[in-house]
């Protein structure tokens, strides 16, 4: 059974819509407790503005998503402690 939505889902997003989606994806990841991306965001946000840090780490998240979907790789969460140990 196909899922019906109240709105039409566009086949392609505009650039502004993709940046908004990217931004929301990154914010959701940074609100999650004890994750690698949250720790990397806080480390980067001390050196840059928070918006630039969100975009930079959002790009990292999209890179991971691309490789999981394209290569069939399995995502392994490294945890927040990995940043402190590694760097």
HELIX and SHEET records of a PDB file:
HELIX    1   1 UNK A   15  UNK A   30  1                                  16    
HELIX    2   2 UNK A   36  UNK A   45  1                                  10    
HELIX    3   3 UNK A   50  UNK A   71  1                                  22    
HELIX    4   4 UNK A   81  UNK A   86  1                                   6    
END                                                                             
